[in-house]
Amino acid sequence: KEQIVLGFAAATGNDNEILKIAESKRSMKGCELLMANPIDQNGQGFEEDFNGGFLLDSDGKSQNIPKNPKIFIAHQLLDAIIEHKSDNFAKI
């Protein structure tokens, strides 16, 4: 597969609730990766310079993405796409 789809989901609740919502949305949207953004955290999210949350993949793994400047998170997500693409290439 040449294309990797990274979805985004705004969610509220505790970590377990956010992860459950995020996996449901990842599966429903058919994304290989999904960044779940807790929008009820102070100092991050919409109209803020910082964000954080969880990155989920199609293998059922999740990774905590600590609060950082959005440009830093963007680079983390690009790295995750490259890694995911490399992993899939290795499975062929």
MDAnalysis code that builds the backbone (N, CA, C; Angstrom):
import MDAnalysis as mda
import numpy as np

u = mda.Universe.empty(276, n_residues=92, atom_resindex=np.repeat(np.arange(92), 3), trajectory=True)
u.add_TopologyAttr("name", ["N", "CA", "C"] * 92)
u.add_TopologyAttr("resid", np.arange(1, 93))
u.add_TopologyAttr("resname", ["LYS", "GLU", "GLN", "ILE", "VAL", "LEU", "GLY", "PHE", "ALA", "ALA", "ALA", "THR", "GLY", "ASN", "ASP", "ASN", "GLU", "ILE", "LEU", "LYS", "ILE", "ALA", "GLU", "SER", "LYS", "ARG", "SER", "MET", "LYS", "GLY", "CYS", "GLU", "LEU", "LEU", "MET", "ALA", "ASN", "PRO", "ILE", "ASP", "GLN", "ASN", "GLY", "GLN", "GLY", "PHE", "GLU", "GLU", "ASP", "PHE", "ASN", "GLY", "GLY", "PHE", "LEU", "LEU", "ASP", "SER", "ASP", "GLY", "LYS", "SER", "GLN", "ASN", "ILE", "PRO", "LYS", "ASN", "PRO", "LYS", "ILE", "PHE", "ILE", "ALA", "HIS", "GLN", "LEU", "LEU", "ASP", "ALA", "ILE", "ILE", "GLU", "HIS", "LYS", "SER", "ASP", "ASN", "PHE", "ALA", "LYS", "ILE"])
u.atoms.positions = np.array([
    [0.866, -1.181, 0.000],
    [0.000, 0.000, 0.000],
    [0.901, 1.228, 0.000],
    [0.647, 2.131, -0.897],
    [1.513, 3.305, -1.050],
    [1.113, 4.462, -0.144],
    [-0.099, 4.437, 0.339],
    [-0.620, 5.561, 1.105],
    [-0.878, 5.143, 2.549],
    [-0.464, 5.990, 3.469],
    [-0.755, 5.787, 4.893],
    [-1.711, 6.899, 5.307],
    [-2.828, 6.519, 5.917],
    [-3.817, 7.505, 6.351],
    [-3.654, 7.734, 7.848],
    [-3.429, 8.995, 8.205],
    [-3.346, 9.428, 9.602],
    [-4.593, 10.246, 9.892],
    [-5.409, 9.750, 10.790],
    [-6.612, 10.466, 11.188],
    [-6.396, 11.208, 12.496],
    [-7.336, 12.076, 12.799],
    [-7.301, 12.840, 14.040],
    [-8.675, 12.751, 14.698],
    [-8.674, 12.683, 16.025],
    [-9.926, 12.633, 16.762],
    [-9.816, 13.485, 18.013],
    [-10.717, 14.417, 18.163],
    [-10.823, 15.202, 19.390],
    [-11.687, 14.398, 20.356],
    [-11.230, 14.275, 21.601],
    [-11.966, 13.470, 22.570],
    [-11.835, 14.083, 23.962],
    [-12.758, 13.701, 24.828],
    [-12.722, 14.132, 26.223],
    [-12.832, 12.900, 27.116],
    [-12.394, 13.065, 28.359],
    [-12.508, 11.979, 29.323],
    [-11.153, 11.600, 29.875],
    [-11.136, 10.501, 30.642],
    [-9.859, 10.016, 31.173],
    [-9.125, 9.257, 30.065],
    [-7.889, 8.866, 30.348],
    [-7.061, 8.225, 29.320],
    [-7.729, 6.986, 28.720],
    [-8.309, 6.136, 29.578],
    [-8.949, 4.915, 29.081],
    [-10.138, 5.224, 28.178],
    [-10.931, 6.225, 28.549],
    [-12.075, 6.614, 27.717],
    [-11.605, 7.165, 26.381],
    [-10.566, 7.983, 26.399],
    [-10.032, 8.569, 25.162],
    [-9.492, 7.470, 24.250],
    [-8.763, 6.515, 24.818],
    [-8.219, 5.419, 24.006],
    [-9.326, 4.572, 23.396],
    [-10.391, 4.332, 24.150],
    [-11.516, 3.537, 23.634],
    [-12.209, 4.270, 22.483],
    [-12.472, 5.555, 22.671],
    [-13.089, 6.371, 21.620],
    [-12.187, 6.421, 20.399],
    [-10.896, 6.613, 20.637],
    [-9.935, 6.745, 19.539],
    [-9.844, 5.465, 18.717],
    [-9.800, 4.313, 19.365],
    [-9.715, 3.054, 18.607],
    [-10.973, 2.835, 17.785],
    [-12.116, 3.173, 18.348],
    [-13.370, 3.067, 17.608],
    [-13.345, 3.968, 16.364],
    [-12.885, 5.206, 16.538],
    [-12.809, 6.137, 15.402],
    [-11.769, 5.693, 14.382],
    [-10.616, 5.166, 14.850],
    [-9.589, 4.697, 13.923],
    [-10.128, 3.578, 13.052],
    [-10.804, 2.644, 13.681],
    [-11.376, 1.520, 12.955],
    [-12.474, 1.981, 11.985],
    [-13.354, 2.856, 12.460],
    [-14.457, 3.346, 11.641],
    [-13.953, 4.130, 10.431],
    [-12.903, 4.930, 10.624],
    [-12.368, 5.754, 9.543],
    [-11.431, 4.970, 8.623],
    [-10.999, 3.790, 9.056],
    [-10.096, 2.983, 8.256],
    [-8.680, 3.529, 8.185],
    [-8.255, 4.221, 9.234],
    [-6.916, 4.825, 9.280],
    [-5.898, 3.804, 9.763],
    [-4.698, 3.885, 9.198],
    [-3.600, 3.094, 9.740],
    [-3.118, 3.676, 11.066],
    [-3.164, 4.995, 11.184],
    [-2.738, 5.706, 12.391],
    [-3.806, 6.732, 12.761],
    [-3.941, 6.986, 14.055],
    [-4.881, 8.013, 14.502],
    [-4.295, 8.730, 15.711],
    [-4.289, 10.049, 15.648],
    [-3.856, 10.889, 16.768],
    [-5.096, 11.329, 17.526],
    [-5.194, 10.898, 18.771],
    [-6.312, 11.279, 19.631],
    [-5.888, 12.467, 20.480],
    [-6.610, 13.560, 20.348],
    [-6.301, 14.800, 21.061],
    [-7.311, 15.036, 22.180],
    [-6.875, 14.954, 23.439],
    [-7.780, 15.315, 24.529],
    [-8.039, 16.825, 24.489],
    [-9.265, 17.205, 24.258],
    [-9.574, 18.635, 24.114],
    [-10.014, 19.276, 25.421],
    [-10.002, 18.491, 26.492],
    [-10.395, 19.048, 27.789],
    [-9.191, 19.266, 28.707],
    [-8.003, 19.312, 28.147],
    [-6.780, 19.559, 28.915],
    [-6.401, 21.034, 28.807],
    [-6.063, 21.650, 29.927],
    [-5.661, 23.056, 29.914],
    [-4.343, 23.244, 29.178],
    [-4.271, 24.306, 28.382],
    [-3.029, 24.681, 27.733],
    [-2.663, 23.887, 26.498],
    [-3.587, 23.085, 25.988],
    [-3.315, 22.343, 24.757],
    [-4.600, 22.205, 23.953],
    [-4.433, 21.935, 22.666],
    [-5.587, 21.733, 21.805],
    [-5.880, 22.942, 20.945],
    [-7.144, 23.135, 20.664],
    [-7.579, 24.215, 19.784],
    [-7.116, 25.574, 20.299],
    [-6.646, 26.413, 19.404],
    [-6.218, 27.784, 19.690],
    [-5.094, 27.860, 20.731],
    [-4.330, 26.786, 20.853],
    [-3.169, 26.747, 21.750],
    [-1.942, 26.382, 20.925],
    [-0.766, 26.673, 21.438],
    [0.479, 26.345, 20.745],
    [0.976, 24.937, 21.074],
    [0.344, 24.281, 22.035],
    [0.774, 22.956, 22.485],
    [-0.346, 21.939, 22.270],
    [0.068, 20.689, 22.161],
    [-0.891, 19.599, 22.064],
    [-0.239, 18.345, 22.625],
    [-1.006, 17.329, 22.787],
    [-0.550, 16.040, 23.269],
    [-1.674, 15.051, 23.074],
    [-1.466, 13.827, 23.470],
    [-2.520, 12.827, 23.338],
    [-1.954, 11.442, 23.137],
    [-2.587, 10.696, 22.244],
    [-2.217, 9.311, 22.005],
    [-2.195, 9.038, 20.508],
    [-1.215, 8.255, 20.087],
    [-1.135, 7.812, 18.705],
    [-1.448, 6.325, 18.692],
    [-2.461, 5.940, 17.929],
    [-2.874, 4.546, 17.816],
    [-2.532, 4.035, 16.431],
    [-2.200, 2.726, 16.351],
    [-1.935, 2.147, 15.039],
    [-2.874, 0.972, 14.774],
    [-2.814, 0.460, 13.555],
    [-3.729, -0.594, 13.133],
    [-3.393, -1.953, 13.739],
    [-2.269, -2.065, 14.438],
    [-1.909, -3.295, 15.140],
    [-2.428, -3.308, 16.574],
    [-3.185, -2.276, 16.956],
    [-3.744, -2.205, 18.296],
    [-2.833, -1.583, 19.324],
    [-1.703, -1.046, 18.891],
    [-0.769, -0.413, 19.824],
    [-1.120, 1.069, 19.978],
    [-0.834, 1.598, 21.164],
    [-1.009, 3.032, 21.391],
    [0.249, 3.571, 22.044],
    [0.522, 4.811, 21.745],
    [1.713, 5.485, 22.277],
    [1.293, 6.826, 22.849],
    [1.721, 7.096, 24.078],
    [1.458, 8.396, 24.680],
    [2.313, 9.449, 23.974],
    [1.694, 10.536, 23.563],
    [2.403, 11.664, 22.962],
    [2.335, 12.799, 23.977],
    [3.426, 13.035, 24.708],
    [3.408, 14.073, 25.746],
    [3.159, 15.471, 25.167],
    [2.642, 16.346, 26.013],
    [2.372, 17.732, 25.618],
    [3.662, 18.411, 25.175],
    [3.630, 18.942, 23.956],
    [4.772, 19.622, 23.353],
    [4.250, 20.659, 22.363],
    [5.134, 21.515, 21.857],
    [4.705, 22.437, 20.801],
    [4.153, 21.647, 19.603],
    [3.146, 22.184, 18.976],
    [2.490, 21.478, 17.866],
    [3.457, 21.130, 16.739],
    [4.442, 21.967, 16.465],
    [5.398, 21.667, 15.396],
    [6.213, 20.431, 15.758],
    [6.539, 20.254, 17.032],
    [7.269, 19.070, 17.492],
    [6.407, 17.820, 17.298],
    [5.134, 17.923, 17.639],
    [4.222, 16.787, 17.471],
    [4.061, 16.456, 15.990],
    [4.001, 17.478, 15.143],
    [3.894, 17.237, 13.704],
    [5.075, 16.395, 13.216],
    [6.264, 16.695, 13.700],
    [7.445, 15.915, 13.313],
    [7.364, 14.486, 13.855],
    [6.848, 14.321, 15.069],
    [6.663, 12.975, 15.624],
    [5.700, 12.171, 14.760],
    [4.629, 12.816, 14.304],
    [3.640, 12.123, 13.479],
    [4.224, 11.753, 12.119],
    [5.013, 12.644, 11.530],
    [5.681, 12.307, 10.266],
    [6.626, 11.125, 10.459],
    [7.358, 11.108, 11.562],
    [8.236, 9.972, 11.851],
    [7.431, 8.682, 11.997],
    [6.281, 8.755, 12.638],
    [5.434, 7.575, 12.817],
    [4.924, 7.058, 11.472],
    [4.578, 7.957, 10.570],
    [4.125, 7.556, 9.234],
    [5.263, 6.826, 8.508],
    [6.457, 7.392, 8.558],
    [7.609, 6.776, 7.893],
    [7.889, 5.397, 8.492],
    [7.847, 5.303, 9.808],
    [8.095, 4.022, 10.472],
    [7.027, 3.003, 10.099],
    [5.773, 3.426, 10.100],
    [4.668, 2.525, 9.758],
    [4.811, 2.038, 8.317],
    [5.167, 2.932, 7.431],
    [5.350, 2.568, 6.029],
    [6.512, 1.578, 5.889],
    [7.600, 1.791, 6.604],
    [8.751, 0.883, 6.577],
    [8.381, -0.490, 7.117],
    [7.613, -0.514, 8.221],
    [7.176, -1.788, 8.805],
    [6.318, -2.566, 7.830],
    [5.397, -1.869, 7.154],
    [4.527, -2.539, 6.189],
    [5.318, -3.039, 4.991],
    [6.313, -2.269, 4.571],
    [7.156, -2.684, 3.453],
    [7.920, -3.954, 3.829],
    [8.377, -4.019, 5.072],
    [9.142, -5.180, 5.528],
    [8.275, -6.434, 5.585],
    [6.954, -6.294, 5.731],
    [6.047, -7.439, 5.818],
    [5.708, -8.026, 4.449],
    [6.022, -7.307, 3.377],
    [5.669, -7.769, 2.024],
    [6.566, -8.909, 1.607],
])
